[in-house]
């Protein structure tokens, strides 16, 4: 259940980033990771936050493709370390939404 929630949360973040890119007419991302880089280039996100989110986008691929081979200790570490990153993303997106 937790793994699925992580997957949905990261995928939702990617989807939000992709929607902003389309809405603003920005360059097409080369990968899920690239969506956050583009938002940092445009000043929507900080570069540091974009880097962390790009890492989570990479972890999303691990969740999707290696579901049965996951190291649960690693997953727990990522969850505890990156939950604040996702909260920061939400906060920055709320700020962005009020400026549109």
N, CA, C and O atoms as a GROMACS GRO file, in nm:
protein
  400
    1UNK      N    1   0.081  -0.119   0.000
    1UNK     CA    2   0.000   0.000   0.000
    1UNK      C    3   0.086   0.127   0.000
    1UNK      O    4   0.058   0.221  -0.074
    2UNK      N    5   0.190   0.129   0.081
    2UNK     CA    6   0.278   0.246   0.089
    2UNK      C    7   0.350   0.266  -0.044
    2UNK      O    8   0.366   0.380  -0.089
    3UNK      N    9   0.394   0.158  -0.105
    3UNK     CA   10   0.464   0.170  -0.233
    3UNK      C   11   0.373   0.229  -0.339
    3UNK      O   12   0.415   0.313  -0.419
    4UNK      N   13   0.250   0.185  -0.339
    4UNK     CA   14   0.154   0.239  -0.436
    4UNK      C   15   0.129   0.388  -0.410
    4UNK      O   16   0.122   0.467  -0.504
    5UNK      N   17   0.116   0.426  -0.285
    5UNK     CA   18   0.095   0.567  -0.250
    5UNK      C   19   0.215   0.652  -0.294
    5UNK      O   20   0.198   0.763  -0.343
    6UNK      N   21   0.336   0.598  -0.276
    6UNK     CA   22   0.455   0.670  -0.321
    6UNK      C   23   0.452   0.688  -0.472
    6UNK      O   24   0.480   0.797  -0.523
    7UNK      N   25   0.418   0.582  -0.543
    7UNK     CA   26   0.412   0.587  -0.689
    7UNK      C   27   0.310   0.691  -0.734
    7UNK      O   28   0.339   0.772  -0.822
    8UNK      N   29   0.192   0.690  -0.676
    8UNK     CA   30   0.087   0.784  -0.714
    8UNK      C   31   0.129   0.928  -0.684
    8UNK      O   32   0.103   1.019  -0.763
    9UNK      N   33   0.192   0.948  -0.571
    9UNK     CA   34   0.236   1.083  -0.532
    9UNK      C   35   0.341   1.137  -0.627
    9UNK      O   36   0.332   1.251  -0.672
   10UNK      N   37   0.441   1.056  -0.657
   10UNK     CA   38   0.546   1.100  -0.749
   10UNK      C   39   0.489   1.121  -0.889
   10UNK      O   40   0.520   1.220  -0.955
   11UNK      N   41   0.406   1.029  -0.934
   11UNK     CA   42   0.346   1.043  -1.067
   11UNK      C   43   0.258   1.168  -1.074
   11UNK      O   44   0.257   1.237  -1.176
   12UNK      N   45   0.185   1.197  -0.969
   12UNK     CA   46   0.102   1.318  -0.966
   12UNK      C   47   0.188   1.444  -0.975
   12UNK      O   48   0.150   1.541  -1.041
   13UNK      N   49   0.302   1.442  -0.909
   13UNK     CA   50   0.394   1.556  -0.916
   13UNK      C   51   0.445   1.575  -1.058
   13UNK      O   52   0.455   1.688  -1.107
   14UNK      N   53   0.478   1.466  -1.123
   14UNK     CA   54   0.522   1.471  -1.263
   14UNK      C   55   0.409   1.525  -1.351
   14UNK      O   56   0.433   1.609  -1.438
   15UNK      N   57   0.288   1.478  -1.328
   15UNK     CA   58   0.173   1.522  -1.408
   15UNK      C   59   0.147   1.672  -1.390
   15UNK      O   60   0.117   1.741  -1.487
   16UNK      N   61   0.160   1.721  -1.268
   16UNK     CA   62   0.141   1.864  -1.242
   16UNK      C   63   0.250   1.943  -1.315
   16UNK      O   64   0.221   2.045  -1.379
   17UNK      N   65   0.373   1.898  -1.305
   17UNK     CA   66   0.484   1.966  -1.373
   17UNK      C   67   0.463   1.967  -1.524
   17UNK      O   68   0.486   2.069  -1.589
   18UNK      N   69   0.420   1.856  -1.578
   18UNK     CA   70   0.396   1.846  -1.723
   18UNK      C   71   0.284   1.940  -1.765
   18UNK      O   72   0.292   2.003  -1.871
   19UNK      N   73   0.181   1.951  -1.685
   19UNK     CA   74   0.069   2.042  -1.716
   19UNK      C   75   0.116   2.187  -1.717
   19UNK      O   76   0.076   2.264  -1.804
   20UNK      N   77   0.200   2.224  -1.621
   20UNK     CA   78   0.252   2.361  -1.617
   20UNK      C   79   0.337   2.389  -1.740
   20UNK      O   80   0.329   2.496  -1.800
   21UNK      N   81   0.419   2.292  -1.778
   21UNK     CA   82   0.503   2.307  -1.897
   21UNK      C   83   0.417   2.330  -2.020
   21UNK      O   84   0.446   2.418  -2.101
   22UNK      N   85   0.312   2.251  -2.035
   22UNK     CA   86   0.222   2.266  -2.150
   22UNK      C   87   0.149   2.400  -2.146
   22UNK      O   88   0.137   2.468  -2.248
   23UNK      N   89   0.102   2.436  -2.028
   23UNK     CA   90   0.027   2.560  -2.011
   23UNK      C   91   0.112   2.682  -2.048
   23UNK      O   92   0.063   2.777  -2.110
   24UNK      N   93   0.240   2.679  -2.011
   24UNK     CA   94   0.329   2.791  -2.037
   24UNK      C   95   0.396   2.782  -2.174
   24UNK      O   96   0.467   2.874  -2.215
   25UNK      N   97   0.373   2.671  -2.246
   25UNK     CA   98   0.432   2.656  -2.378
   25UNK      C   99   0.583   2.638  -2.375
   25UNK      O  100   0.654   2.686  -2.464
   26UNK      N  101   0.632   2.570  -2.272
   26UNK     CA  102   0.776   2.550  -2.256
   26UNK      C  103   0.824   2.433  -2.340
   26UNK      O  104   0.743   2.359  -2.397
   27UNK      N  105   0.954   2.416  -2.346
   27UNK     CA  106   1.010   2.307  -2.426
   27UNK      C  107   0.962   2.172  -2.374
   27UNK      O  108   0.933   2.155  -2.256
   28UNK      N  109   0.956   2.078  -2.464
   28UNK     CA  110   0.908   1.944  -2.431
   28UNK      C  111   1.015   1.870  -2.348
   28UNK      O  112   1.131   1.867  -2.389
   29UNK      N  113   0.978   1.812  -2.235
   29UNK     CA  114   1.076   1.740  -2.154
   29UNK      C  115   1.123   1.612  -2.224
   29UNK      O  116   1.045   1.544  -2.292
   30UNK      N  117   1.250   1.581  -2.207
   30UNK     CA  118   1.306   1.459  -2.265
   30UNK      C  119   1.276   1.338  -2.178
   30UNK      O  120   1.283   1.224  -2.224
   31UNK      N  121   1.243   1.362  -2.052
   31UNK     CA  122   1.217   1.253  -1.957
   31UNK      C  123   1.134   1.308  -1.842
   31UNK      O  124   1.111   1.429  -1.831
   32UNK      N  125   1.088   1.217  -1.757
   32UNK     CA  126   1.017   1.262  -1.637
   32UNK      C  127   1.108   1.351  -1.552
   32UNK      O  128   1.065   1.452  -1.498
   33UNK      N  129   1.234   1.312  -1.542
   33UNK     CA  130   1.329   1.391  -1.464
   33UNK      C  131   1.338   1.534  -1.518
   33UNK      O  132   1.348   1.631  -1.442
   34UNK      N  133   1.335   1.546  -1.648
   34UNK     CA  134   1.353   1.675  -1.715
   34UNK      C  135   1.238   1.772  -1.687
   34UNK      O  136   1.257   1.893  -1.697
   35UNK      N  137   1.120   1.721  -1.651
   35UNK     CA  138   1.007   1.811  -1.625
   35UNK      C  139   1.040   1.909  -1.513
   35UNK      O  140   1.005   2.027  -1.519
   36UNK      N  141   1.108   1.860  -1.412
   36UNK     CA  142   1.140   1.946  -1.298
   36UNK      C  143   1.256   2.041  -1.330
   36UNK      O  144   1.260   2.153  -1.279
   37UNK      N  145   1.347   1.996  -1.413
   37UNK     CA  146   1.457   2.082  -1.458
   37UNK      C  147   1.401   2.202  -1.534
   37UNK      O  148   1.444   2.316  -1.514
   38UNK      N  149   1.306   2.176  -1.622
   38UNK     CA  150   1.244   2.284  -1.700
   38UNK      C  151   1.176   2.385  -1.608
   38UNK      O  152   1.188   2.505  -1.628
   39UNK      N  153   1.104   2.336  -1.507
   39UNK     CA  154   1.038   2.428  -1.415
   39UNK      C  155   1.140   2.511  -1.336
   39UNK      O  156   1.113   2.626  -1.304
   40UNK      N  157   1.254   2.453  -1.306
   40UNK     CA  158   1.359   2.530  -1.238
   40UNK      C  159   1.417   2.635  -1.332
   40UNK      O  160   1.443   2.748  -1.291
   41UNK      N  161   1.436   2.599  -1.458
   41UNK     CA  162   1.488   2.695  -1.557
   41UNK      C  163   1.395   2.816  -1.570
   41UNK      O  164   1.440   2.928  -1.596
   42UNK      N  165   1.266   2.792  -1.553
   42UNK     CA  166   1.166   2.898  -1.567
   42UNK      C  167   1.137   2.970  -1.436
   42UNK      O  168   1.055   3.062  -1.434
   43UNK      N  169   1.203   2.929  -1.327
   43UNK     CA  170   1.184   2.995  -1.199
   43UNK      C  171   1.060   2.952  -1.123
   43UNK      O  172   1.024   3.014  -1.022
   44UNK      N  173   0.993   2.848  -1.169
   44UNK     CA  174   0.875   2.798  -1.098
   44UNK      C  175   0.919   2.723  -0.973
   44UNK      O  176   0.853   2.732  -0.870
   45UNK      N  177   1.030   2.649  -0.983
   45UNK     CA  178   1.088   2.575  -0.872
   45UNK      C  179   1.231   2.620  -0.850
   45UNK      O  180   1.296   2.671  -0.942
   46UNK      N  181   1.280   2.601  -0.730
   46UNK     CA  182   1.423   2.623  -0.707
   46UNK      C  183   1.502   2.509  -0.770
   46UNK      O  184   1.449   2.399  -0.789
   47UNK      N  185   1.624   2.534  -0.802
   47UNK     CA  186   1.708   2.429  -0.864
   47UNK      C  187   1.728   2.312  -0.768
   47UNK      O  188   1.730   2.197  -0.809
   48UNK      N  189   1.744   2.343  -0.640
   48UNK     CA  190   1.763   2.237  -0.541
   48UNK      C  191   1.640   2.148  -0.532
   48UNK      O  192   1.652   2.025  -0.530
   49UNK      N  193   1.523   2.208  -0.528
   49UNK     CA  194   1.400   2.129  -0.523
   49UNK      C  195   1.384   2.048  -0.651
   49UNK      O  196   1.346   1.932  -0.646
   50UNK      N  197   1.413   2.109  -0.765
   50UNK     CA  198   1.403   2.037  -0.893
   50UNK      C  199   1.496   1.916  -0.896
   50UNK      O  200   1.460   1.811  -0.948
   51UNK      N  201   1.615   1.930  -0.840
   51UNK     CA  202   1.709   1.818  -0.836
   51UNK      C  203   1.653   1.703  -0.753
   51UNK      O  204   1.658   1.587  -0.794
   52UNK      N  205   1.598   1.735  -0.637
   52UNK     CA  206   1.539   1.631  -0.552
   52UNK      C  207   1.420   1.564  -0.619
   52UNK      O  208   1.403   1.442  -0.613
   53UNK      N  209   1.336   1.645  -0.683
   53UNK     CA  210   1.220   1.590  -0.752
   53UNK      C  211   1.261   1.505  -0.872
   53UNK      O  212   1.198   1.404  -0.902
   54UNK      N  213   1.367   1.546  -0.940
   54UNK     CA  214   1.420   1.464  -1.051
   54UNK      C  215   1.465   1.328  -1.001
   54UNK      O  216   1.444   1.227  -1.067
   55UNK      N  217   1.528   1.327  -0.885
   55UNK     CA  218   1.568   1.200  -0.824
   55UNK      C  219   1.446   1.114  -0.794
   55UNK      O  220   1.448   0.992  -0.816
   56UNK      N  221   1.341   1.176  -0.744
   56UNK     CA  222   1.217   1.102  -0.716
   56UNK      C  223   1.154   1.048  -0.844
   56UNK      O  224   1.097   0.940  -0.846
   57UNK      N  225   1.165   1.125  -0.952
   57UNK     CA  226   1.114   1.077  -1.080
   57UNK      C  227   1.190   0.951  -1.123
   57UNK      O  228   1.131   0.859  -1.178
   58UNK      N  229   1.319   0.948  -1.097
   58UNK     CA  230   1.398   0.828  -1.125
   58UNK      C  231   1.355   0.713  -1.036
   58UNK      O  232   1.349   0.598  -1.080
   59UNK      N  233   1.325   0.744  -0.912
   59UNK     CA  234   1.278   0.640  -0.820
   59UNK      C  235   1.142   0.588  -0.862
   59UNK      O  236   1.112   0.470  -0.841
   60UNK      N  237   1.059   0.672  -0.921
   60UNK     CA  238   0.930   0.630  -0.974
   60UNK      C  239   0.949   0.516  -1.073
   60UNK      O  240   0.874   0.419  -1.073
   61UNK      N  241   1.051   0.529  -1.157
   61UNK     CA  242   1.078   0.423  -1.255
   61UNK      C  243   1.116   0.293  -1.186
   61UNK      O  244   1.078   0.185  -1.232
   62UNK      N  245   1.190   0.302  -1.078
   62UNK     CA  246   1.225   0.182  -1.001
   62UNK      C  247   1.100   0.119  -0.943
   62UNK      O  248   1.083  -0.003  -0.948
   63UNK      N  249   1.011   0.203  -0.889
   63UNK     CA  250   0.886   0.151  -0.832
   63UNK      C  251   0.803   0.079  -0.939
   63UNK      O  252   0.743  -0.026  -0.912
   64UNK      N  253   0.800   0.134  -1.058
   64UNK     CA  254   0.718   0.076  -1.164
   64UNK      C  255   0.780  -0.053  -1.218
   64UNK      O  256   0.709  -0.151  -1.241
   65UNK      N  257   0.910  -0.052  -1.238
   65UNK     CA  258   0.973  -0.162  -1.311
   65UNK      C  259   1.039  -0.268  -1.223
   65UNK      O  260   1.069  -0.377  -1.271
   66UNK      N  261   1.062  -0.237  -1.097
   66UNK     CA  262   1.130  -0.333  -1.010
   66UNK      C  263   1.050  -0.358  -0.882
   66UNK      O  264   1.108  -0.377  -0.775
   67UNK      N  265   0.923  -0.358  -0.893
   67UNK     CA  266   0.834  -0.362  -0.777
   67UNK      C  267   0.866  -0.476  -0.681
   67UNK      O  268   0.861  -0.458  -0.560
   68UNK      N  269   0.898  -0.592  -0.734
   68UNK     CA  270   0.919  -0.708  -0.648
   68UNK      C  271   1.063  -0.721  -0.599
   68UNK      O  272   1.091  -0.801  -0.510
   69UNK      N  273   1.154  -0.644  -0.655
   69UNK     CA  274   1.294  -0.652  -0.616
   69UNK      C  275   1.339  -0.534  -0.532
   69UNK      O  276   1.459  -0.510  -0.519
   70UNK      N  277   1.247  -0.462  -0.474
   70UNK     CA  278   1.282  -0.341  -0.400
   70UNK      C  279   1.343  -0.375  -0.264
   70UNK      O  280   1.303  -0.470  -0.198
   71UNK      N  281   1.440  -0.296  -0.226
   71UNK     CA  282   1.498  -0.302  -0.092
   71UNK      C  283   1.411  -0.214  -0.002
   71UNK      O  284   1.415  -0.091  -0.012
   72UNK      N  285   1.333  -0.275   0.084
   72UNK     CA  286   1.236  -0.200   0.164
   72UNK      C  287   1.303  -0.102   0.260
   72UNK      O  288   1.244   0.001   0.293
   73UNK      N  289   1.424  -0.132   0.303
   73UNK     CA  290   1.497  -0.037   0.388
   73UNK      C  291   1.530   0.089   0.307
   73UNK      O  292   1.522   0.200   0.359
   74UNK      N  293   1.567   0.071   0.181
   74UNK     CA  294   1.595   0.185   0.093
   74UNK      C  295   1.466   0.265   0.068
   74UNK      O  296   1.468   0.388   0.070
   75UNK      N  297   1.358   0.195   0.044
   75UNK     CA  298   1.230   0.262   0.021
   75UNK      C  299   1.190   0.344   0.144
   75UNK      O  300   1.145   0.458   0.130
   76UNK      N  301   1.208   0.288   0.262
   76UNK     CA  302   1.176   0.359   0.385
   76UNK      C  303   1.262   0.485   0.398
   76UNK      O  304   1.214   0.591   0.436
   77UNK      N  305   1.390   0.472   0.365
   77UNK     CA  306   1.480   0.587   0.370
   77UNK      C  307   1.437   0.696   0.274
   77UNK      O  308   1.438   0.815   0.309
   78UNK      N  309   1.400   0.658   0.155
   78UNK     CA  310   1.354   0.755   0.056
   78UNK      C  311   1.225   0.821   0.103
   78UNK      O  312   1.209   0.942   0.090
   79UNK      N  313   1.135   0.742   0.155
   79UNK     CA  314   1.008   0.796   0.203
   79UNK      C  315   1.030   0.899   0.313
   79UNK      O  316   0.973   1.008   0.308
   80UNK      N  317   1.110   0.866   0.411
   80UNK     CA  318   1.130   0.958   0.524
   80UNK      C  319   1.211   1.081   0.483
   80UNK      O  320   1.188   1.190   0.536
   81UNK      N  321   1.304   1.064   0.390
   81UNK     CA  322   1.388   1.176   0.348
   81UNK      C  323   1.314   1.267   0.250
   81UNK      O  324   1.331   1.389   0.253
   82UNK      N  325   1.232   1.209   0.163
   82UNK     CA  326   1.175   1.287   0.054
   82UNK      C  327   1.031   1.332   0.074
   82UNK      O  328   0.977   1.405  -0.009
   83UNK      N  329   0.968   1.291   0.180
   83UNK     CA  330   0.835   1.342   0.208
   83UNK      C  331   0.835   1.495   0.222
   83UNK      O  332   0.745   1.560   0.170
   84UNK      N  333   0.933   1.553   0.291
   84UNK     CA  334   0.939   1.700   0.296
   84UNK      C  335   0.960   1.764   0.158
   84UNK      O  336   0.914   1.875   0.133
   85UNK      N  337   1.030   1.695   0.069
   85UNK     CA  338   1.050   1.745  -0.068
   85UNK      C  339   0.916   1.757  -0.139
   85UNK      O  340   0.888   1.856  -0.206
   86UNK      N  341   0.832   1.655  -0.124
   86UNK     CA  342   0.701   1.658  -0.188
   86UNK      C  343   0.612   1.767  -0.126
   86UNK      O  344   0.533   1.830  -0.196
   87UNK      N  345   0.625   1.787   0.004
   87UNK     CA  346   0.550   1.896   0.068
   87UNK      C  347   0.596   2.033   0.018
   87UNK      O  348   0.516   2.123  -0.004
   88UNK      N  349   0.727   2.047  -0.001
   88UNK     CA  350   0.780   2.173  -0.054
   88UNK      C  351   0.731   2.196  -0.196
   88UNK      O  352   0.697   2.308  -0.233
   89UNK      N  353   0.727   2.089  -0.277
   89UNK     CA  354   0.675   2.100  -0.413
   89UNK      C  355   0.531   2.150  -0.409
   89UNK      O  356   0.495   2.242  -0.483
   90UNK      N  357   0.450   2.092  -0.324
   90UNK     CA  358   0.310   2.134  -0.311
   90UNK      C  359   0.303   2.282  -0.274
   90UNK      O  360   0.223   2.357  -0.331
   91UNK      N  361   0.385   2.324  -0.181
   91UNK     CA  362   0.386   2.462  -0.138
   91UNK      C  363   0.424   2.557  -0.253
   91UNK      O  364   0.361   2.660  -0.272
   92UNK      N  365   0.528   2.521  -0.328
   92UNK     CA  366   0.572   2.606  -0.438
   92UNK      C  367   0.470   2.608  -0.552
   92UNK      O  368   0.453   2.711  -0.618
   93UNK      N  369   0.402   2.498  -0.574
   93UNK     CA  370   0.300   2.494  -0.678
   93UNK      C  371   0.180   2.578  -0.637
   93UNK      O  372   0.118   2.643  -0.722
   94UNK      N  373   0.146   2.579  -0.509
   94UNK     CA  374   0.037   2.665  -0.462
   94UNK      C  375   0.071   2.813  -0.487
   94UNK      O  376  -0.014   2.891  -0.530
   95UNK      N  377   0.196   2.849  -0.458
   95UNK     CA  378   0.241   2.988  -0.483
   95UNK      C  379   0.231   3.019  -0.632
   95UNK      O  380   0.182   3.124  -0.670
   96UNK      N  381   0.280   2.927  -0.714
   96UNK     CA  382   0.274   2.947  -0.860
   96UNK      C  383   0.130   2.963  -0.907
   96UNK      O  384   0.101   3.050  -0.989
   97UNK      N  385   0.040   2.880  -0.855
   97UNK     CA  386  -0.101   2.884  -0.897
   97UNK      C  387  -0.165   3.020  -0.867
   97UNK      O  388  -0.252   3.065  -0.941
   98UNK      N  389  -0.122   3.084  -0.760
   98UNK     CA  390  -0.178   3.214  -0.726
   98UNK      C  391  -0.124   3.327  -0.814
   98UNK      O  392  -0.178   3.438  -0.814
   99UNK      N  393  -0.018   3.301  -0.887
   99UNK     CA  394   0.040   3.404  -0.974
   99UNK      C  395  -0.010   3.391  -1.117
   99UNK      O  396   0.015   3.479  -1.200
  100UNK      N  397  -0.079   3.283  -1.148
  100UNK     CA  398  -0.125   3.258  -1.285
  100UNK      C  399  -0.257   3.328  -1.309
  100UNK      O  400  -0.312   3.319  -1.419
   0.00000   0.00000   0.00000
